[in-house]
Amino acid sequence: MNVALSFNNKLVTGSFDLYQNTPNPFASVTTIGFYLPEATSATLTISDVQGKVVRVIEGDYSKGHNTVNLKRDDFGAAGVLYYRLDAGSDSATRKMILVD
């Protein structure tokens, strides 16, 4: 029997995964979710389209699903932003849009 778990339409496979932020685009708050196969420290780096680092969030996260909540006040200007999660040898990048 092949069994898989799904949370909020996200398949839990047991491997590293960075999810799309929700909502996207956002005006006031957004949540970035990710899955870690083991407890570890991770760094979430948010950059603008020119590559300038806007915000860095470092932390120790548990095995499984984790989230980071971001507020509009965490950023300087609206527009397209990229967020990258680095955890051990794993890394992934996604795009988000901040609107006024």
mmCIF file as gemmi writes it, N, C-alpha and C atoms, coordinates in Angstrom:
data_model
loop_
_atom_site.group_PDB
_atom_site.id
_atom_site.type_symbol
_atom_site.label_atom_id
_atom_site.label_alt_id
_atom_site.label_comp_id
_atom_site.label_asym_id
_atom_site.label_entity_id
_atom_site.label_seq_id
_atom_site.pdbx_PDB_ins_code
_atom_site.Cartn_x
_atom_site.Cartn_y
_atom_site.Cartn_z
_atom_site.occupancy
_atom_site.B_iso_or_equiv
_atom_site.pdbx_formal_charge
_atom_site.auth_seq_id
_atom_site.auth_asym_id
_atom_site.pdbx_PDB_model_num
ATOM 1 N N . MET Axp A 1 ? 0.846 -1.171 0 1 0 ? 1 A 1
ATOM 2 C CA . MET Axp A 1 ? 0 0 0 1 0 ? 1 A 1
ATOM 3 C C . MET Axp A 1 ? 0.895 1.238 0 1 0 ? 1 A 1
ATOM 4 N N . ASN Axp A 2 ? 0.665 2.161 -0.923 1 0 ? 2 A 1
ATOM 5 C CA . ASN Axp A 2 ? 1.434 3.394 -1.032 1 0 ? 2 A 1
ATOM 6 C C . ASN Axp A 2 ? 0.672 4.509 -0.332 1 0 ? 2 A 1
ATOM 7 N N . VAL Axp A 3 ? 1.211 5.025 0.784 1 0 ? 3 A 1
ATOM 8 C CA . VAL Axp A 3 ? 0.544 6.036 1.592 1 0 ? 3 A 1
ATOM 9 C C . VAL Axp A 3 ? 1.379 7.315 1.592 1 0 ? 3 A 1
ATOM 10 N N . ALA Axp A 4 ? 0.712 8.464 1.434 1 0 ? 4 A 1
ATOM 11 C CA . ALA Axp A 4 ? 1.389 9.757 1.484 1 0 ? 4 A 1
ATOM 12 C C . ALA Axp A 4 ? 0.521 10.719 2.279 1 0 ? 4 A 1
ATOM 13 N N . LEU Axp A 5 ? 1.163 11.633 2.989 1 0 ? 5 A 1
ATOM 14 C CA . LEU Axp A 5 ? 0.447 12.659 3.743 1 0 ? 5 A 1
ATOM 15 C C . LEU Axp A 5 ? 0.466 13.964 2.965 1 0 ? 5 A 1
ATOM 16 N N . SER Axp A 6 ? -0.607 14.735 3.088 1 0 ? 6 A 1
ATOM 17 C CA . SER Axp A 6 ? -0.691 16.025 2.435 1 0 ? 6 A 1
ATOM 18 C C . SER Axp A 6 ? -1.257 17.034 3.424 1 0 ? 6 A 1
ATOM 19 N N . PHE Axp A 7 ? -0.576 18.181 3.573 1 0 ? 7 A 1
ATOM 20 C CA . PHE Axp A 7 ? -1.029 19.263 4.44 1 0 ? 7 A 1
ATOM 21 C C . PHE Axp A 7 ? -1.195 20.5 3.58 1 0 ? 7 A 1
ATOM 22 N N . ASN Axp A 8 ? -2.41 21.049 3.553 1 0 ? 8 A 1
ATOM 23 C CA . ASN Axp A 8 ? -2.688 22.245 2.748 1 0 ? 8 A 1
ATOM 24 C C . ASN Axp A 8 ? -2.222 22.061 1.311 1 0 ? 8 A 1
ATOM 25 N N . ASN Axp A 9 ? -2.535 20.895 0.736 1 0 ? 9 A 1
ATOM 26 C CA . ASN Axp A 9 ? -2.181 20.562 -0.643 1 0 ? 9 A 1
ATOM 27 C C . ASN Axp A 9 ? -0.681 20.462 -0.878 1 0 ? 9 A 1
ATOM 28 N N . LYS Axp A 10 ? 0.095 20.271 0.179 1 0 ? 10 A 1
ATOM 29 C CA . LYS Axp A 10 ? 1.534 20.093 0.05 1 0 ? 10 A 1
ATOM 30 C C . LYS Axp A 10 ? 1.863 18.657 0.443 1 0 ? 10 A 1
ATOM 31 N N . LEU Axp A 11 ? 2.44 17.928 -0.46 1 0 ? 11 A 1
ATOM 32 C CA . LEU Axp A 11 ? 2.782 16.54 -0.227 1 0 ? 11 A 1
ATOM 33 C C . LEU Axp A 11 ? 4.012 16.464 0.658 1 0 ? 11 A 1
ATOM 34 N N . VAL Axp A 12 ? 3.93 15.698 1.735 1 0 ? 12 A 1
ATOM 35 C CA . VAL Axp A 12 ? 5.056 15.528 2.644 1 0 ? 12 A 1
ATOM 36 C C . VAL Axp A 12 ? 5.823 14.28 2.209 1 0 ? 12 A 1
ATOM 37 N N . THR Axp A 13 ? 7.004 14.486 1.68 1 0 ? 13 A 1
ATOM 38 C CA . THR Axp A 13 ? 7.784 13.384 1.141 1 0 ? 13 A 1
ATOM 39 C C . THR Axp A 13 ? 8.929 12.982 2.048 1 0 ? 13 A 1
ATOM 40 N N . GLY Axp A 14 ? 9.222 13.781 3.055 1 0 ? 14 A 1
ATOM 41 C CA . GLY Axp A 14 ? 10.339 13.479 3.933 1 0 ? 14 A 1
ATOM 42 C C . GLY Axp A 14 ? 11.643 14.074 3.457 1 0 ? 14 A 1
ATOM 43 N N . SER Axp A 15 ? 11.607 14.887 2.407 1 0 ? 15 A 1
ATOM 44 C CA . SER Axp A 15 ? 12.823 15.522 1.919 1 0 ? 15 A 1
ATOM 45 C C . SER Axp A 15 ? 12.689 17.043 2.017 1 0 ? 15 A 1
ATOM 46 N N . PHE Axp A 16 ? 13.815 17.712 1.928 1 0 ? 16 A 1
ATOM 47 C CA . PHE Axp A 16 ? 13.868 19.174 1.988 1 0 ? 16 A 1
ATOM 48 C C . PHE Axp A 16 ? 12.936 19.779 0.948 1 0 ? 16 A 1
ATOM 49 N N . ASP Axp A 17 ? 12.17 20.803 1.361 1 0 ? 17 A 1
ATOM 50 C CA . ASP Axp A 17 ? 11.285 21.48 0.418 1 0 ? 17 A 1
ATOM 51 C C . ASP Axp A 17 ? 11.003 22.893 0.904 1 0 ? 17 A 1
ATOM 52 N N . LEU Axp A 18 ? 11.029 23.842 -0.008 1 0 ? 18 A 1
ATOM 53 C CA . LEU Axp A 18 ? 10.67 25.233 0.266 1 0 ? 18 A 1
ATOM 54 C C . LEU Axp A 18 ? 9.375 25.517 -0.478 1 0 ? 18 A 1
ATOM 55 N N . TYR Axp A 19 ? 8.345 25.953 0.249 1 0 ? 19 A 1
ATOM 56 C CA . TYR Axp A 19 ? 7.035 26.176 -0.341 1 0 ? 19 A 1
ATOM 57 C C . TYR Axp A 19 ? 6.878 27.627 -0.795 1 0 ? 19 A 1
ATOM 58 N N . GLN Axp A 20 ? 5.921 27.833 -1.667 1 0 ? 20 A 1
ATOM 59 C CA . GLN Axp A 20 ? 5.583 29.189 -2.105 1 0 ? 20 A 1
ATOM 60 C C . GLN Axp A 20 ? 4.941 29.931 -0.942 1 0 ? 20 A 1
ATOM 61 N N . ASN Axp A 21 ? 5.316 31.191 -0.761 1 0 ? 21 A 1
ATOM 62 C CA . ASN Axp A 21 ? 4.708 31.986 0.315 1 0 ? 21 A 1
ATOM 63 C C . ASN Axp A 21 ? 3.216 32.17 0.055 1 0 ? 21 A 1
ATOM 64 N N . THR Axp A 22 ? 2.462 32.326 1.132 1 0 ? 22 A 1
ATOM 65 C CA . THR Axp A 22 ? 1.024 32.56 1.014 1 0 ? 22 A 1
ATOM 66 C C . THR Axp A 22 ? 0.621 33.687 1.946 1 0 ? 22 A 1
ATOM 67 N N . PRO Axp A 23 ? -0.199 34.625 1.533 1 0 ? 23 A 1
ATOM 68 C CA . PRO Axp A 23 ? -0.624 34.777 0.148 1 0 ? 23 A 1
ATOM 69 C C . PRO Axp A 23 ? 0.493 35.364 -0.704 1 0 ? 23 A 1
ATOM 70 N N . ASN Axp A 24 ? 0.362 35.22 -1.991 1 0 ? 24 A 1
ATOM 71 C CA . ASN Axp A 24 ? 1.315 35.786 -2.941 1 0 ? 24 A 1
ATOM 72 C C . ASN Axp A 24 ? 0.541 36.199 -4.183 1 0 ? 24 A 1
ATOM 73 N N . PRO Axp A 25 ? 0.513 37.476 -4.539 1 0 ? 25 A 1
ATOM 74 C CA . PRO Axp A 25 ? 1.183 38.606 -3.894 1 0 ? 25 A 1
ATOM 75 C C . PRO Axp A 25 ? 0.559 38.947 -2.545 1 0 ? 25 A 1
ATOM 76 N N . PHE Axp A 26 ? 1.306 39.721 -1.748 1 0 ? 26 A 1
ATOM 77 C CA . PHE Axp A 26 ? 0.812 40.123 -0.431 1 0 ? 26 A 1
ATOM 78 C C . PHE Axp A 26 ? 1.014 41.613 -0.214 1 0 ? 26 A 1
ATOM 79 N N . ALA Axp A 27 ? 0.186 42.179 0.68 1 0 ? 27 A 1
ATOM 80 C CA . ALA Axp A 27 ? 0.26 43.607 0.97 1 0 ? 27 A 1
ATOM 81 C C . ALA Axp A 27 ? 0.651 43.886 2.416 1 0 ? 27 A 1
ATOM 82 N N . SER Axp A 28 ? 0.281 43.011 3.349 1 0 ? 28 A 1
ATOM 83 C CA . SER Axp A 28 ? 0.573 43.294 4.754 1 0 ? 28 A 1
ATOM 84 C C . SER Axp A 28 ? 1.373 42.181 5.429 1 0 ? 28 A 1
ATOM 85 N N . VAL Axp A 29 ? 0.946 40.936 5.303 1 0 ? 29 A 1
ATOM 86 C CA . VAL Axp A 29 ? 1.675 39.812 5.912 1 0 ? 29 A 1
ATOM 87 C C . VAL Axp A 29 ? 1.692 38.619 4.959 1 0 ? 29 A 1
ATOM 88 N N . THR Axp A 30 ? 2.714 37.789 5.09 1 0 ? 30 A 1
ATOM 89 C CA . THR Axp A 30 ? 2.82 36.559 4.314 1 0 ? 30 A 1
ATOM 90 C C . THR Axp A 30 ? 3.531 35.506 5.155 1 0 ? 30 A 1
ATOM 91 N N . THR Axp A 31 ? 3.331 34.249 4.797 1 0 ? 31 A 1
ATOM 92 C CA . THR Axp A 31 ? 3.952 33.136 5.509 1 0 ? 31 A 1
ATOM 93 C C . THR Axp A 31 ? 4.742 32.288 4.527 1 0 ? 31 A 1
ATOM 94 N N . ILE Axp A 32 ? 5.976 31.993 4.897 1 0 ? 32 A 1
ATOM 95 C CA . ILE Axp A 32 ? 6.824 31.107 4.104 1 0 ? 32 A 1
ATOM 96 C C . ILE Axp A 32 ? 6.942 29.789 4.862 1 0 ? 32 A 1
ATOM 97 N N . GLY Axp A 33 ? 6.584 28.709 4.204 1 0 ? 33 A 1
ATOM 98 C CA . GLY Axp A 33 ? 6.668 27.389 4.805 1 0 ? 33 A 1
ATOM 99 C C . GLY Axp A 33 ? 7.767 26.572 4.169 1 0 ? 33 A 1
ATOM 100 N N . PHE Axp A 34 ? 8.314 25.656 4.944 1 0 ? 34 A 1
ATOM 101 C CA . PHE Axp A 34 ? 9.34 24.757 4.418 1 0 ? 34 A 1
ATOM 102 C C . PHE Axp A 34 ? 9.364 23.469 5.224 1 0 ? 34 A 1
ATOM 103 N N . TYR Axp A 35 ? 9.888 22.426 4.604 1 0 ? 35 A 1
ATOM 104 C CA . TYR Axp A 35 ? 9.976 21.118 5.241 1 0 ? 35 A 1
ATOM 105 C C . TYR Axp A 35 ? 11.444 20.732 5.359 1 0 ? 35 A 1
ATOM 106 N N . LEU Axp A 36 ? 11.844 20.332 6.569 1 0 ? 36 A 1
ATOM 107 C CA . LEU Axp A 36 ? 13.213 19.87 6.806 1 0 ? 36 A 1
ATOM 108 C C . LEU Axp A 36 ? 13.194 18.393 7.18 1 0 ? 36 A 1
ATOM 109 N N . PRO Axp A 37 ? 14.051 17.58 6.566 1 0 ? 37 A 1
ATOM 110 C CA . PRO Axp A 37 ? 14.083 16.152 6.87 1 0 ? 37 A 1
ATOM 111 C C . PRO Axp A 37 ? 14.672 15.837 8.238 1 0 ? 37 A 1
ATOM 112 N N . GLU Axp A 38 ? 15.357 16.815 8.838 1 0 ? 38 A 1
ATOM 113 C CA . GLU Axp A 38 ? 15.907 16.653 10.182 1 0 ? 38 A 1
ATOM 114 C C . GLU Axp A 38 ? 16.038 18.02 10.839 1 0 ? 38 A 1
ATOM 115 N N . ALA Axp A 39 ? 16.081 18.056 12.159 1 0 ? 39 A 1
ATOM 116 C CA . ALA Axp A 39 ? 16.252 19.32 12.884 1 0 ? 39 A 1
ATOM 117 C C . ALA Axp A 39 ? 17.623 19.893 12.543 1 0 ? 39 A 1
ATOM 118 N N . THR Axp A 40 ? 17.658 21.164 12.223 1 0 ? 40 A 1
ATOM 119 C CA . THR Axp A 40 ? 18.914 21.799 11.832 1 0 ? 40 A 1
ATOM 120 C C . THR Axp A 40 ? 18.772 23.317 11.889 1 0 ? 40 A 1
ATOM 121 N N . SER Axp A 41 ? 19.885 24.007 11.776 1 0 ? 41 A 1
ATOM 122 C CA . SER Axp A 41 ? 19.834 25.46 11.642 1 0 ? 41 A 1
ATOM 123 C C . SER Axp A 41 ? 19.644 25.781 10.161 1 0 ? 41 A 1
ATOM 124 N N . ALA Axp A 42 ? 18.957 26.885 9.897 1 0 ? 42 A 1
ATOM 125 C CA . ALA Axp A 42 ? 18.677 27.282 8.521 1 0 ? 42 A 1
ATOM 126 C C . ALA Axp A 42 ? 18.711 28.801 8.421 1 0 ? 42 A 1
ATOM 127 N N . THR Axp A 43 ? 18.98 29.274 7.215 1 0 ? 43 A 1
ATOM 128 C CA . THR Axp A 43 ? 19.018 30.708 6.948 1 0 ? 43 A 1
ATOM 129 C C . THR Axp A 43 ? 18.075 31.03 5.801 1 0 ? 43 A 1
ATOM 130 N N . LEU Axp A 44 ? 17.176 31.976 6.042 1 0 ? 44 A 1
ATOM 131 C CA . LEU Axp A 44 ? 16.263 32.466 5.02 1 0 ? 44 A 1
ATOM 132 C C . LEU Axp A 44 ? 16.753 33.851 4.618 1 0 ? 44 A 1
ATOM 133 N N . THR Axp A 45 ? 17.137 34.002 3.355 1 0 ? 45 A 1
ATOM 134 C CA . THR Axp A 45 ? 17.664 35.261 2.849 1 0 ? 45 A 1
ATOM 135 C C . THR Axp A 45 ? 16.688 35.836 1.834 1 0 ? 45 A 1
ATOM 136 N N . ILE Axp A 46 ? 16.288 37.085 2.043 1 0 ? 46 A 1
ATOM 137 C CA . ILE Axp A 46 ? 15.354 37.75 1.146 1 0 ? 46 A 1
ATOM 138 C C . ILE Axp A 46 ? 16.1 38.862 0.415 1 0 ? 46 A 1
ATOM 139 N N . SER Axp A 47 ? 15.983 38.838 -0.93 1 0 ? 47 A 1
ATOM 140 C CA . SER Axp A 47 ? 16.699 39.788 -1.77 1 0 ? 47 A 1
ATOM 141 C C . SER Axp A 47 ? 15.753 40.459 -2.749 1 0 ? 47 A 1
ATOM 142 N N . ASP Axp A 48 ? 16.15 41.653 -3.221 1 0 ? 48 A 1
ATOM 143 C CA . ASP Axp A 48 ? 15.366 42.309 -4.262 1 0 ? 48 A 1
ATOM 144 C C . ASP Axp A 48 ? 15.832 41.792 -5.628 1 0 ? 48 A 1
ATOM 145 N N . VAL Axp A 49 ? 15.24 42.292 -6.711 1 0 ? 49 A 1
ATOM 146 C CA . VAL Axp A 49 ? 15.563 41.788 -8.045 1 0 ? 49 A 1
ATOM 147 C C . VAL Axp A 49 ? 16.995 42.107 -8.474 1 0 ? 49 A 1
ATOM 148 N N . GLN Axp A 50 ? 17.62 43.076 -7.831 1 0 ? 50 A 1
ATOM 149 C CA . GLN Axp A 50 ? 18.997 43.428 -8.151 1 0 ? 50 A 1
ATOM 150 C C . GLN Axp A 50 ? 19.999 42.614 -7.335 1 0 ? 50 A 1
ATOM 151 N N . GLY Axp A 51 ? 19.491 41.743 -6.449 1 0 ? 51 A 1
ATOM 152 C CA . GLY Axp A 51 ? 20.369 40.901 -5.647 1 0 ? 51 A 1
ATOM 153 C C . GLY Axp A 51 ? 20.752 41.494 -4.307 1 0 ? 51 A 1
ATOM 154 N N . LYS Axp A 52 ? 20.27 42.685 -3.998 1 0 ? 52 A 1
ATOM 155 C CA . LYS Axp A 52 ? 20.563 43.321 -2.719 1 0 ? 52 A 1
ATOM 156 C C . LYS Axp A 52 ? 19.797 42.589 -1.616 1 0 ? 52 A 1
ATOM 157 N N . VAL Axp A 53 ? 20.516 42.18 -0.574 1 0 ? 53 A 1
ATOM 158 C CA . VAL Axp A 53 ? 19.883 41.478 0.537 1 0 ? 53 A 1
ATOM 159 C C . VAL Axp A 53 ? 19.049 42.455 1.347 1 0 ? 53 A 1
ATOM 160 N N . VAL Axp A 54 ? 17.759 42.131 1.499 1 0 ? 54 A 1
ATOM 161 C CA . VAL Axp A 54 ? 16.817 42.982 2.207 1 0 ? 54 A 1
ATOM 162 C C . VAL Axp A 54 ? 16.669 42.535 3.656 1 0 ? 54 A 1
ATOM 163 N N . ARG Axp A 55 ? 16.706 41.218 3.874 1 0 ? 55 A 1
ATOM 164 C CA . ARG Axp A 55 ? 16.514 40.681 5.228 1 0 ? 55 A 1
ATOM 165 C C . ARG Axp A 55 ? 17.112 39.291 5.31 1 0 ? 55 A 1
ATOM 166 N N . VAL Axp A 56 ? 17.697 38.966 6.457 1 0 ? 56 A 1
ATOM 167 C CA . VAL Axp A 56 ? 18.233 37.627 6.725 1 0 ? 56 A 1
ATOM 168 C C . VAL Axp A 56 ? 17.63 37.139 8.035 1 0 ? 56 A 1
ATOM 169 N N . ILE Axp A 57 ? 17.079 35.926 8.011 1 0 ? 57 A 1
ATOM 170 C CA . ILE Axp A 57 ? 16.494 35.319 9.205 1 0 ? 57 A 1
ATOM 171 C C . ILE Axp A 57 ? 17.209 33.993 9.438 1 0 ? 57 A 1
ATOM 172 N N . GLU Axp A 58 ? 17.864 33.884 10.577 1 0 ? 58 A 1
ATOM 173 C CA . GLU Axp A 58 ? 18.565 32.654 10.934 1 0 ? 58 A 1
ATOM 174 C C . GLU Axp A 58 ? 17.872 32.033 12.131 1 0 ? 58 A 1
ATOM 175 N N . GLY Axp A 59 ? 17.86 30.707 12.168 1 0 ? 59 A 1
ATOM 176 C CA . GLY Axp A 59 ? 17.226 30.046 13.295 1 0 ? 59 A 1
ATOM 177 C C . GLY Axp A 59 ? 17.498 28.558 13.307 1 0 ? 59 A 1
ATOM 178 N N . ASP Axp A 60 ? 17.145 27.948 14.421 1 0 ? 60 A 1
ATOM 179 C CA . ASP Axp A 60 ? 17.204 26.5 14.568 1 0 ? 60 A 1
ATOM 180 C C . ASP Axp A 60 ? 15.784 25.99 14.425 1 0 ? 60 A 1
ATOM 181 N N . TYR Axp A 61 ? 15.567 25.086 13.488 1 0 ? 61 A 1
ATOM 182 C CA . TYR Axp A 61 ? 14.23 24.614 13.167 1 0 ? 61 A 1
ATOM 183 C C . TYR Axp A 61 ? 14.118 23.115 13.393 1 0 ? 61 A 1
ATOM 184 N N . SER Axp A 62 ? 12.919 22.679 13.698 1 0 ? 62 A 1
ATOM 185 C CA . SER Axp A 62 ? 12.67 21.271 13.993 1 0 ? 62 A 1
ATOM 186 C C . SER Axp A 62 ? 12.487 20.465 12.711 1 0 ? 62 A 1
ATOM 187 N N . LYS Axp A 63 ? 12.58 19.166 12.848 1 0 ? 63 A 1
ATOM 188 C CA . LYS Axp A 63 ? 12.313 18.258 11.742 1 0 ? 63 A 1
ATOM 189 C C . LYS Axp A 63 ? 10.837 18.397 11.367 1 0 ? 63 A 1
ATOM 190 N N . GLY Axp A 64 ? 10.547 18.408 10.07 1 0 ? 64 A 1
ATOM 191 C CA . GLY Axp A 64 ? 9.171 18.512 9.616 1 0 ? 64 A 1
ATOM 192 C C . GLY Axp A 64 ? 8.839 19.89 9.075 1 0 ? 64 A 1
ATOM 193 N N . HIS Axp A 65 ? 7.56 20.229 9.136 1 0 ? 65 A 1
ATOM 194 C CA . HIS Axp A 65 ? 7.055 21.484 8.579 1 0 ? 65 A 1
ATOM 195 C C . HIS Axp A 65 ? 7.33 22.656 9.52 1 0 ? 65 A 1
ATOM 196 N N . ASN Axp A 66 ? 7.867 23.74 8.977 1 0 ? 66 A 1
ATOM 197 C CA . ASN Axp A 66 ? 8.162 24.963 9.727 1 0 ? 66 A 1
ATOM 198 C C . ASN Axp A 66 ? 7.629 26.155 8.936 1 0 ? 66 A 1
ATOM 199 N N . THR Axp A 67 ? 7.39 27.273 9.629 1 0 ? 67 A 1
ATOM 200 C CA . THR Axp A 67 ? 6.931 28.485 8.961 1 0 ? 67 A 1
ATOM 201 C C . THR Axp A 67 ? 7.658 29.706 9.509 1 0 ? 67 A 1
ATOM 202 N N . VAL Axp A 68 ? 7.752 30.72 8.657 1 0 ? 68 A 1
ATOM 203 C CA . VAL Axp A 68 ? 8.28 32.034 9.031 1 0 ? 68 A 1
ATOM 204 C C . VAL Axp A 68 ? 7.256 33.055 8.57 1 0 ? 68 A 1
ATOM 205 N N . ASN Axp A 69 ? 6.811 33.922 9.483 1 0 ? 69 A 1
ATOM 206 C CA . ASN Axp A 69 ? 5.843 34.973 9.16 1 0 ? 69 A 1
ATOM 207 C C . ASN Axp A 69 ? 6.578 36.282 8.927 1 0 ? 69 A 1
ATOM 208 N N . LEU Axp A 70 ? 6.209 36.968 7.868 1 0 ? 70 A 1
ATOM 209 C CA . LEU Axp A 70 ? 6.833 38.241 7.517 1 0 ? 70 A 1
ATOM 210 C C . LEU Axp A 70 ? 5.783 39.326 7.418 1 0 ? 70 A 1
ATOM 211 N N . LYS Axp A 71 ? 6.151 40.542 7.853 1 0 ? 71 A 1
ATOM 212 C CA . LYS Axp A 71 ? 5.253 41.691 7.796 1 0 ? 71 A 1
ATOM 213 C C . LYS Axp A 71 ? 5.761 42.694 6.769 1 0 ? 71 A 1
ATOM 214 N N . ARG Axp A 72 ? 4.864 43.495 6.263 1 0 ? 72 A 1
ATOM 215 C CA . ARG Axp A 72 ? 5.191 44.539 5.291 1 0 ? 72 A 1
ATOM 216 C C . ARG Axp A 72 ? 6.31 45.435 5.802 1 0 ? 72 A 1
ATOM 217 N N . ASP Axp A 73 ? 6.317 45.709 7.099 1 0 ? 73 A 1
ATOM 218 C CA . ASP Axp A 73 ? 7.326 46.582 7.702 1 0 ? 73 A 1
ATOM 219 C C . ASP Axp A 73 ? 8.732 45.995 7.638 1 0 ? 73 A 1
ATOM 220 N N . ASP Axp A 74 ? 8.857 44.685 7.329 1 0 ? 74 A 1
ATOM 221 C CA . ASP Axp A 74 ? 10.166 44.041 7.239 1 0 ? 74 A 1
ATOM 222 C C . ASP Axp A 74 ? 10.919 44.415 5.968 1 0 ? 74 A 1
ATOM 223 N N . PHE Axp A 75 ? 10.241 45.102 5.035 1 0 ? 75 A 1
ATOM 224 C CA . PHE Axp A 75 ? 10.819 45.403 3.733 1 0 ? 75 A 1
ATOM 225 C C . PHE Axp A 75 ? 10.774 46.893 3.452 1 0 ? 75 A 1
ATOM 226 N N . GLY Axp A 76 ? 11.699 47.352 2.618 1 0 ? 76 A 1
ATOM 227 C CA . GLY Axp A 76 ? 11.755 48.77 2.28 1 0 ? 76 A 1
ATOM 228 C C . GLY Axp A 76 ? 10.715 49.183 1.257 1 0 ? 76 A 1
ATOM 229 N N . ALA Axp A 77 ? 10.715 48.547 0.096 1 0 ? 77 A 1
ATOM 230 C CA . ALA Axp A 77 ? 9.828 48.958 -0.986 1 0 ? 77 A 1
ATOM 231 C C . ALA Axp A 77 ? 9.079 47.762 -1.55 1 0 ? 77 A 1
ATOM 232 N N . ALA Axp A 78 ? 7.989 48.054 -2.233 1 0 ? 78 A 1
ATOM 233 C CA . ALA Axp A 78 ? 7.187 47.002 -2.859 1 0 ? 78 A 1
ATOM 234 C C . ALA Axp A 78 ? 7.862 46.527 -4.144 1 0 ? 78 A 1
ATOM 235 N N . GLY Axp A 79 ? 7.452 45.362 -4.607 1 0 ? 79 A 1
ATOM 236 C CA . GLY Axp A 79 ? 7.981 44.83 -5.861 1 0 ? 79 A 1
ATOM 237 C C . GLY Axp A 79 ? 8.257 43.338 -5.754 1 0 ? 79 A 1
ATOM 238 N N . VAL Axp A 80 ? 9.036 42.859 -6.703 1 0 ? 80 A 1
ATOM 239 C CA . VAL Axp A 80 ? 9.397 41.444 -6.741 1 0 ? 80 A 1
ATOM 240 C C . VAL Axp A 80 ? 10.573 41.199 -5.807 1 0 ? 80 A 1
ATOM 241 N N . LEU Axp A 81 ? 10.438 40.174 -4.986 1 0 ? 81 A 1
ATOM 242 C CA . LEU Axp A 81 ? 11.494 39.77 -4.068 1 0 ? 81 A 1
ATOM 243 C C . LEU Axp A 81 ? 11.76 38.28 -4.245 1 0 ? 81 A 1
ATOM 244 N N . TYR Axp A 82 ? 12.969 37.859 -3.922 1 0 ? 82 A 1
ATOM 245 C CA . TYR Axp A 82 ? 13.322 36.441 -3.952 1 0 ? 82 A 1
ATOM 246 C C . TYR Axp A 82 ? 13.692 36.003 -2.548 1 0 ? 82 A 1
ATOM 247 N N . TYR Axp A 83 ? 13.297 34.801 -2.17 1 0 ? 83 A 1
ATOM 248 C CA . TYR Axp A 83 ? 13.713 34.263 -0.883 1 0 ? 83 A 1
ATOM 249 C C . TYR Axp A 83 ? 14.387 32.921 -1.087 1 0 ? 83 A 1
ATOM 250 N N . ARG Axp A 84 ? 15.51 32.736 -0.376 1 0 ? 84 A 1
ATOM 251 C CA . ARG Axp A 84 ? 16.309 31.52 -0.486 1 0 ? 84 A 1
ATOM 252 C C . ARG Axp A 84 ? 16.468 30.911 0.899 1 0 ? 84 A 1
ATOM 253 N N . LEU Axp A 85 ? 16.236 29.617 0.971 1 0 ? 85 A 1
ATOM 254 C CA . LEU Axp A 85 ? 16.425 28.884 2.217 1 0 ? 85 A 1
ATOM 255 C C . LEU Axp A 85 ? 17.646 28 2.077 1 0 ? 85 A 1
ATOM 256 N N . ASP Axp A 86 ? 18.595 28.155 2.998 1 0 ? 86 A 1
ATOM 257 C CA . ASP Axp A 86 ? 19.794 27.32 3.053 1 0 ? 86 A 1
ATOM 258 C C . ASP Axp A 86 ? 19.765 26.552 4.359 1 0 ? 86 A 1
ATOM 259 N N . ALA Axp A 87 ? 19.831 25.217 4.251 1 0 ? 87 A 1
ATOM 260 C CA . ALA Axp A 87 ? 19.844 24.35 5.436 1 0 ? 87 A 1
ATOM 261 C C . ALA Axp A 87 ? 20.8 23.2 5.152 1 0 ? 87 A 1
ATOM 262 N N . GLY Axp A 88 ? 21.964 23.248 5.777 1 0 ? 88 A 1
ATOM 263 C CA . GLY Axp A 88 ? 22.967 22.223 5.515 1 0 ? 88 A 1
ATOM 264 C C . GLY Axp A 88 ? 23.401 22.278 4.06 1 0 ? 88 A 1
ATOM 265 N N . SER Axp A 89 ? 23.323 21.156 3.367 1 0 ? 89 A 1
ATOM 266 C CA . SER Axp A 89 ? 23.715 21.119 1.955 1 0 ? 89 A 1
ATOM 267 C C . SER Axp A 89 ? 22.535 21.41 1.027 1 0 ? 89 A 1
ATOM 268 N N . ASP Axp A 90 ? 21.354 21.651 1.585 1 0 ? 90 A 1
ATOM 269 C CA . ASP Axp A 90 ? 20.159 21.919 0.783 1 0 ? 90 A 1
ATOM 270 C C . ASP Axp A 90 ? 19.927 23.418 0.623 1 0 ? 90 A 1
ATOM 271 N N . SER Axp A 91 ? 19.417 23.784 -0.547 1 0 ? 91 A 1
ATOM 272 C CA . SER Axp A 91 ? 19.107 25.177 -0.82 1 0 ? 91 A 1
ATOM 273 C C . SER Axp A 91 ? 17.994 25.238 -1.861 1 0 ? 91 A 1
ATOM 274 N N . ALA Axp A 92 ? 17.105 26.227 -1.722 1 0 ? 92 A 1
ATOM 275 C CA . ALA Axp A 92 ? 16.033 26.435 -2.695 1 0 ? 92 A 1
ATOM 276 C C . ALA Axp A 92 ? 15.657 27.913 -2.702 1 0 ? 92 A 1
ATOM 277 N N . THR Axp A 93 ? 15.18 28.384 -3.851 1 0 ? 93 A 1
ATOM 278 C CA . THR Axp A 93 ? 14.805 29.788 -4.02 1 0 ? 93 A 1
ATOM 279 C C . THR Axp A 93 ? 13.413 29.877 -4.642 1 0 ? 93 A 1
ATOM 280 N N . ARG Axp A 94 ? 12.655 30.873 -4.188 1 0 ? 94 A 1
ATOM 281 C CA . ARG Axp A 94 ? 11.325 31.144 -4.739 1 0 ? 94 A 1
ATOM 282 C C . ARG Axp A 94 ? 11.151 32.654 -4.879 1 0 ? 94 A 1
ATOM 283 N N . LYS Axp A 95 ? 10.136 33.037 -5.637 1 0 ? 95 A 1
ATOM 284 C CA . LYS Axp A 95 ? 9.847 34.455 -5.882 1 0 ? 95 A 1
ATOM 285 C C . LYS Axp A 95 ? 8.547 34.826 -5.186 1 0 ? 95 A 1
ATOM 286 N N . MET Axp A 96 ? 8.502 36.05 -4.629 1 0 ? 96 A 1
ATOM 287 C CA . MET Axp A 96 ? 7.265 36.572 -4.052 1 0 ? 96 A 1
ATOM 288 C C . MET Axp A 96 ? 7.092 38.018 -4.49 1 0 ? 96 A 1
ATOM 289 N N . ILE Axp A 97 ? 5.857 38.492 -4.397 1 0 ? 97 A 1
ATOM 290 C CA . ILE Axp A 97 ? 5.54 39.85 -4.843 1 0 ? 97 A 1
ATOM 291 C C . ILE Axp A 97 ? 4.882 40.614 -3.696 1 0 ? 97 A 1
ATOM 292 N N . LEU Axp A 98 ? 5.463 41.768 -3.396 1 0 ? 98 A 1
ATOM 293 C CA . LEU Axp A 98 ? 4.944 42.662 -2.368 1 0 ? 98 A 1
ATOM 294 C C . LEU Axp A 98 ? 4.287 43.849 -3.06 1 0 ? 98 A 1
ATOM 295 N N . VAL Axp A 99 ? 2.998 44.069 -2.787 1 0 ? 99 A 1
ATOM 296 C CA . VAL Axp A 99 ? 2.257 45.149 -3.433 1 0 ? 99 A 1
ATOM 297 C C . VAL Axp A 99 ? 1.895 46.222 -2.407 1 0 ? 99 A 1
ATOM 298 N N . ASP Axp A 100 ? 1.74 47.45 -2.893 1 0 ? 100 A 1
ATOM 299 C CA . ASP Axp A 100 ? 1.314 48.563 -2.029 1 0 ? 100 A 1
ATOM 300 C C . ASP Axp A 100 ? -0.174 48.577 -1.905 1 0 ? 100 A 1
